[in-house]
Amino acid sequence: MPEEQFVSRYAEIGYKLPGTHRVLRFNNGRYSTSDSKEIEYLKGHQDFGSTLTTGKIPAKAVMLGGLDLCPVCGKGFADPEEFRDHLVAHIMEGKELPAKGPAARALAAKEEPA
């Protein structure tokens, strides 16, 4: 199985793999694995799509906690305007977004005049 990269909003979090004594420890908000059980567990975890996602996201965004994760697809955004635009695209596709949380706050945010 190809290696997958996971990114967490939390720099030093650990997830205990059920049925084992192994803890999947994130370093600077990142964890890479090609183990199919680990990949299946992380993608099925309740955090996936909110504070946990896959992909490559700038370390600065993770370490500063400035990362917004899309609740629909799990994509991460360091730029609030890009996050809003991304959410609007999902709405245009007919996707439902949570009524509370970062996505709702991003959509409610008004742009500051330049």
C-alpha positions as CSV (number, residue, x, y, z in Angstrom):
1,M,0.0,0.0,0.0
2,P,1.4,3.5,-0.8
3,E,2.4,5.8,2.0
4,E,-0.3,8.2,3.2
5,Q,0.4,11.5,5.1
6,F,-1.9,12.6,7.8
7,V,-2.1,16.1,9.2
8,S,-3.5,17.0,12.6
9,R,-4.4,20.5,13.9
10,Y,-2.6,19.4,17.1
11,A,1.1,19.3,16.8
12,E,1.9,16.4,19.2
13,I,-1.3,14.2,19.4
14,G,-1.3,10.4,19.6
15,Y,-4.0,7.9,18.6
16,K,-4.0,4.5,20.2
17,L,-4.5,1.8,17.6
18,P,-7.3,-0.5,18.9
19,G,-6.4,-4.0,19.8
20,T,-2.7,-3.2,20.1
21,H,-0.4,-1.3,22.4
22,R,0.7,1.0,19.5
23,V,0.2,4.7,19.7
24,L,0.3,6.6,16.4
25,R,2.3,9.7,17.4
26,F,2.1,12.8,15.3
27,N,5.3,14.9,15.2
28,N,4.7,18.6,14.3
29,G,1.1,17.7,13.3
30,R,2.2,15.0,10.9
31,Y,2.2,11.2,10.6
32,S,3.1,9.1,7.6
33,T,2.3,5.4,7.2
34,S,1.9,2.7,4.6
35,D,0.3,0.3,7.1
36,S,-3.2,-0.5,5.9
37,K,-4.6,-1.0,9.4
38,E,-3.3,2.4,10.6
39,I,-4.6,4.1,7.4
40,E,-8.1,2.5,7.8
41,Y,-8.2,3.5,11.5
42,L,-7.2,7.1,11.0
43,K,-9.6,7.6,8.1
44,G,-12.4,6.1,10.1
45,H,-11.6,8.1,13.3
46,Q,-14.2,10.6,14.5
47,D,-11.5,13.4,14.2
48,F,-11.1,12.7,10.4
49,G,-12.4,15.6,8.5
50,S,-12.4,18.0,11.4
51,T,-9.0,18.2,13.2
52,L,-7.4,15.4,11.2
53,T,-7.0,15.0,7.4
54,T,-4.6,13.7,4.8
55,G,-2.3,15.6,2.5
56,K,0.5,18.1,2.6
57,I,-0.2,21.3,4.6
58,P,2.5,23.8,5.5
59,A,4.0,23.1,8.9
60,K,3.5,26.7,9.9
61,A,-0.3,26.4,9.5
62,V,-0.4,23.3,11.7
63,M,2.0,24.5,14.4
64,L,0.2,27.9,14.8
65,G,-3.2,26.3,14.9
66,G,-4.2,28.5,11.9
67,L,-5.5,25.5,9.9
68,D,-9.2,25.2,9.0
69,L,-10.3,21.8,7.8
70,C,-13.2,21.4,5.4
71,P,-16.0,19.3,7.1
72,V,-17.0,17.9,3.7
73,C,-13.8,16.7,2.2
74,G,-11.1,17.2,4.9
75,K,-9.0,19.6,2.8
76,G,-7.0,22.0,5.0
77,F,-6.7,25.8,4.6
78,A,-4.3,28.3,6.2
79,D,-6.0,31.3,4.4
80,P,-9.5,32.2,5.7
81,E,-10.6,33.6,2.4
82,E,-9.7,30.5,0.5
83,F,-11.5,28.4,3.1
84,R,-14.7,30.5,2.6
85,D,-14.4,30.2,-1.2
86,H,-14.0,26.4,-0.8
87,L,-17.0,26.1,1.4
88,V,-19.1,28.2,-1.0
89,A,-18.1,25.8,-3.8
90,H,-19.4,22.8,-1.7
91,I,-22.7,24.7,-1.1
92,M,-23.0,25.3,-4.9
93,E,-22.5,21.5,-5.3
94,G,-25.5,21.0,-3.0
95,K,-23.5,19.7,-0.1
96,E,-24.7,20.2,3.5
97,L,-22.4,22.0,6.0
98,P,-22.6,21.9,9.8
99,A,-24.6,24.7,11.4
100,K,-21.9,25.2,14.0
101,G,-18.1,25.1,14.1
102,P,-15.3,26.6,12.0
103,A,-17.2,26.3,8.7
104,A,-20.2,28.1,9.9
105,R,-18.0,30.8,11.4
106,A,-16.1,31.2,8.2
107,L,-19.3,31.6,6.1
108,A,-20.6,34.1,8.6
109,A,-17.4,36.2,8.7
110,K,-17.6,39.5,6.8
111,E,-14.6,40.7,4.8
112,E,-12.9,43.7,6.3
113,P,-12.7,46.8,3.9
114,A,-9.3,47.3,2.5
